[in-house]
């Protein structure tokens, strides 16, 4: 059956989830506190770049199943199922900041009391939250509405930015944390259209569901950091991390994904979730040493890459011009949160170097951060004009097959620092580039070890 679904928060998770719930026939009320964003969404304009989202957004707006409002009351009054898709940024100690989630729960309880609504709402935590958050939300309703029949559910998201719509419509698995058989039936019914190919709906206790999200992201972060840690050894002994990736990725026990060496992970999830799991486990006296190591390797990897650039220029890059391809933390998104490119920019600026940057989608977001402290190109070749070297920070497809002859002609020096291992070593050697990448041999190197 179709449901009236409230989605509180229209970030990546809320906007994609709400749109996809509408796509399967539900009436969805999406709530956000930012007036300008809501007005854009009402016009069918997505505030984020996510492949496929615009089409589904406009379609479901036109067909009347998707609504956007700044009024939380609209969702609480009209919907039994209310998803909390709110930000949980890290505090200074790494713990997740739950103020938005808990304040929203209080506001919902207040509306239920004020409007004398039925007290059998289902509140679903879709935000990434630490264990015991559902209990804290539950305590708010018990305190404010004694004798309520409100259920609190954990339903973590597993959306990959750049593939979020695909992941929402065809999830590999749906995790539901509840002990209520009635709620389980409703949640299974809601998600049934998304798993018709046979992917599982996994129902478990709430705390296990809460931990599952952090465990998944931290494990994937550890895979990336393992390869980055190994890459330094490969550089020392002359092995090729790309060959090793293929060699171990063909083992079904390991898998092919998240084995690419590079300049580290970023984005809105991995850094934040790794920190939160470290804080949570430290608080319980069960320190996650592997996760701590993954975080340490990730922080060191970008510095190691930058030090290679410094070494090539004899430790002095003052007034050198660097072309930077890629600003988003990964391709197919405009998200710049914790982007490795930004860490590189900061290091360049600290050393009085000049940066000219280009990205397919993240230029406007970058301008809001750096303003005129760096310059911005209109395309990949404009970016390298008069540059002392090209630095690649994001693996956009556009960067994979450039005109190398043109590249060599325009660059002041035929020097490439590739943080994503995009190019063939033999081809770079034949073309006469100095080519520095991750976990592989240097080509035509001018660095004296």
TITIMAR-859463 format. One record per residue (C-alpha): x, y, z. Coordinates in steps of 0.001 Angstrom, whole numbers, padded with zeros to 6 digits, always signed. Layout:
N
XYZ...
END
This chain:
449
+000000+000000+000000+001017+003650-000375+001922+005667+002713+002121+009289+003692+005812+009722+004440+007454+012661+006166+011147+013307+005495+012820+015820+007778+015932+017274+006186+016677+017594+002458+020404+016930+002316+021739+014044+000221+019964+011386+002248+016668+013166+002789+016234+014530-000733+017183+011299-002489+015188+009110-000093+012113+011335-000223+012173+011526-004011+012544+007767-004350+009755+007066-001847+007536+009285-004019+008688+007419-007132+007226+004195-005686+003797+005762-005176+003918+007249-001684+002851+010802-000805+005954+012485+000588+006312+015667+002624+009939+016886+002678+010791+019471+005333+013760+021824+005523+014418+025001+007515+016152+026868+004668+013583+028950+002775+015728+029428-000339+016396+025705-000667+012701+024829-000307+011730+027377-002958+014298+025897-005348+012997+022399-004691+009409+023468-005302+010560+024528-008777+012214+021168-009355+015752+022480-008955+018013+020212-006901+020561+022046-004723+023037+019181-005175+024454+017424-008213+023428+013782-008184+022986+011852-011461+019326+011087-012193+017931+013104-009282+016604+016049-011332+014480+013788-013516+012786+011984-010615+012412+015219-008665+010558+017015-011471+008458+013976-012342+007138+013426-008825+006529+017132-008250+004464+017279-011433+002527+014157-010466+001768+015580-007018+003386+012939-004841+006284+015109-003638+005910+018269-001564+008460+020614+000004+007796+022819+002997+009497+024679+005819+006613+023791+008135+007355+020678+010205+003689+020596+011181+002718+019663+007609+004666+016426+007844+003717+015556+011417-000002+016152+010889-000226+014323+007567+002233+011459+007984+002431+008415+010195+005923+007498+009012+008459+010247+009739+012080+009866+008666+014750+011900+010435+017414+012698+007804+019292+015357+009719+022988+016268+009857+025143+014700+012579+028462+016545+012177+031446+015618+014330+032107+017442+017582+035666+018430+018412+036206+015108+020192+034974+013148+017157+031594+012245+018649+028459+012732+016561+026565+015947+017253+022969+014841+017877+021479+018244+018626+019511+018432+015348+018080+014918+015740+017061+015376+019375+015661+018899+018830+013578+017607+015932+012191+014802+018123+011171+017400+020720+009506+019526+018036+007582+016541+016696+006414+015635+020200+005313+019232+020740+003246+019226+017551+001595+015916+018464+000562+017389+021821-000534+020737+020389-002631+019206+017617-003880+016295+019768-002806+013848+017086-002948+010074+017215+000038+008900+019215+000985+005943+017024+003554+007636+014804+006618+005754+013602+009795+007817+013930+012601+006463+011764+016225+007444+012324+017831+007497+008888+020554+009896+009962+023896+008259+010746+023797+008116+014518+025713+006265+017260+024314+003425+019313+021684+004463+021893+020383+007373+019764+017039+005634+019264+016825+005252+023054+017437+008987+023473+014718+009797+020960+012413+007295+022675+013067+009015+026041+011985+012379+024597+008597+011030+023547+008107+009166+026819+008924+012318+028788+006795+014705+026728+003904+012349+025852+003311+009830+028654+001549+006685+027501+002279+007268+023825+002276+004504+021228+005087+006040+019197+007661+003622+017760+011281+004577+017126+013098+002679+014382+016685+002600+013125+016917+002482+009323+020478+003457+008324+021174+004564+004764+023867+003148+002503+023815+005658-000344+026961+006301-002363+027245+009874-003567+027277+009804-007353+025120+006645-007281+022617+007677-004605+019486+007439-006743+020494+004020-008017+021280+002861-004484+017959+004175-003148+015852+002555-005864+017824-000725-005920+019490-001143-002518+021828-004083-001958+020153-004489+001416+017736-002643+003680+018531-002663+007394+015673-002132+009847+016174-001974+013581+012986-002720+015518+011526-005279+017908+007924-004544+016897+006395-007076+014516+003758-004555+013457+006384-001933+012591+008437-004575+010798+005436-005380+008575+004938-001713+007705+008625-001122+006955+008834-004273+004841+005769-003134+002902+007270+000342+002369+010529-001089+001010+009076-004016-000943+009082-002128-004302+012829-001487-003925+013889-005130-003422+011903-007013-006042+015128-008388-007515+015601-010384-004311+017969-008245-002268+017340-008722+001448+015480-006695+004037+017393-007374+007239+015491-006875+010489+017487-006757+013701+017560-005105+017109+017912-001318+017100+021419-001124+018548+022793-003574+016008+021234-001540+013197+022831+001635+014568+026266+000017+014732+025918-001570+011272+026184+001778+009476+029373+002822+011296+030859-000649+010895+030218-000667+007134+031797+002729+006474+034733+002124+008786+035461-001230+007148+035420+000350+003678+037670+003155+004923+040046+000490+006251+040169-001196+002811+041159+002088+001192+043747+002822+003860+045196-000692+003589+045959-000099-000078+047335+003377+000610+049546+002017+003377+050787-000737+001075+051432+001774-001724+054389+003301+000119+056023-000120+000369+055365-000766-003333+057110+002471-004248+060152+001439-002208+060543-002047-003703+059404-001338-007273+056081-003197-007195+052953-001807-008874+049946-001276-006598+047615-001464-009614+048742-004992-010426+048377-005926-006770+044874-004451-006692+043860-006679-009599+045607-009657-008035+043864-009483-004681+040574-008027-005955+039904-011163-007991+039603-013055-004693+035872-013134-003909+036653-013005-000189+038246-009574-000701+036297-008133-003638+037270-005559-006272+035768-002424-004762+037457+000137-002504+040925-001183-003362+042137+001812-005368+045216+003494-003944+045163+007270-004072+045362+010372-001939+042839+009208+000624+039122+009138+001288+036982+012183+001965+033337+013194+001751+030511+013544+004207+030550+009968+005526+033860+008143+005913+035841+010779+007871+032908+011587+010152+031826+007995+010730+035366+006763+011407+035810+009490+014029+032447+008701+015604+033145+004961+015863+036566+005657+017374+034991+007964+019965+032179+005537+020760+034443+002524+021180+037002+004490+023196+034170+005601+025496+033328+001961+026161+036966+000949+026679+036970-001219+023534+039318+000770+021326+039140-000034+017588+042842-000122+016773+042315-001044+013123+039976+001895+012569+042395+004251+014288+045152+003029+011992+042940+003599+008945+042362+007184+010036+046079+007753+010635+047033+006341+007222+044416+008505+005522+045719+011665+007146+049310+010772+006255+048625+009830+002628+047785+013348+001440+050853+014750+003206+053035+012066+001601+051710+013022-001842+052295+016721-001251+055804+016051+000008+056514+014354-003331+055532+017566-005101+057730+019603-002773+060663+017261-003332+060360+017559-007127+060765+021327-006800+063628+021123-004298+061416+022131-001384+060518+025548-002794+057214+026094-004639+056794+029781-003850+055089+031498-006820+054951+028217-008748+051713+027731-010667+049925+024390-010205+047004+023212-012299+044574+021200-010169+042169+018833-011886+039388+017833-009516+037858+019474-006455+034969+017215-005407+035951+014419-003036+034945+011882-005715+033536+011987-009262+029826+012366-010071+029157+014725-007181+029671+018380-006314+030343+017523-002652+033569+019095-001369+033314+018028+002266+036671+016661+003484+037879+016651-000134+041557+015697-000518+041829+018446-003144+041092+021036-000483+043835+019690+001751+046216+020020-001185+045063+023585-001848+045677+024493+001795+049197+023081+001590+049932+024908-001662+048762+028189-000177+050808+027622+002983+053875+027376+000727+052918+030525-001261+052207+028585-004452+049513+029529-006968+046610+027206-007783+044365+027213-010840+041585+024662-010498+038962+022941-012602+036165+020498-011732+033103+019385-013694+030624+020178-010902+032289+021531-007749+033520+024950-008925+030788+027084-007338+031054+025268-004003+034820+025764-004063+034510+029494-004758+032436+029830-001598+035370+028442+000395+038443+029916-001292+037130+032995-003065+039958+034688-004968+042745+032909-003077+042964+030538-006031+041957+030999-009685+039398+029006-011637+039566+027598-015155+036831+027145-017736+038132+023768-018905+040942+021270-018555+043287+022943-021036+042592+026442-019795+043519+025109-016349+047044+024085-017363+048016+027341-019098+051435+028427-017835+051387+025743-015113+054610+024334-013693+052858+021002-013134+049482+019299-013321+048031+017738-010153+045075+015314-010387+042908+014985-007280+039572+013568-008526+039077+010757-011043+036456+012363-013298+036115+010473-016604+036907+013731-018386+040469+013521-017057+041117+009942-018154+041712+010533-021874+043131+014017-022453+045013+015072-025583+048491+014366-024215+050183+016145-027093+048217+019290-026339+048838+018801-022646+052583+018637-023170+052569+021720-025380+050597+023902-022980+052244+022926-019689+055344+024925-018814+056926+021650-017684+055649+018187-018750+055123+017148-015129+052049+015302-013799+051329+014346-010206+048482+011860-010428+046756+011219-007116+044324+008749-008717+046568+006542-010923+044701+007342-014126+047377+006769-016741+049444+003958-018220+053080+004045-017154+054495+002934-020505+052468+005549-022373+053665+008295-020047+057262+007195-020599+056903+007188-024396+055269+010621-024375+058112+012064-022339+056158+013132-019255+057515+013205-015767+054833+011148-014117+054376+010639-010387+051538+008508-009030+050669+006333-006024+052294+002968-005300+053959+002738-008719+057330+003614-010193+058128+007176-011163+058479+007904-014873+061336+010142-016106+061757+011334-012545+063938+014318-011680+063829+013452-007975+067048+012264-006402+066369+009926-003498
END
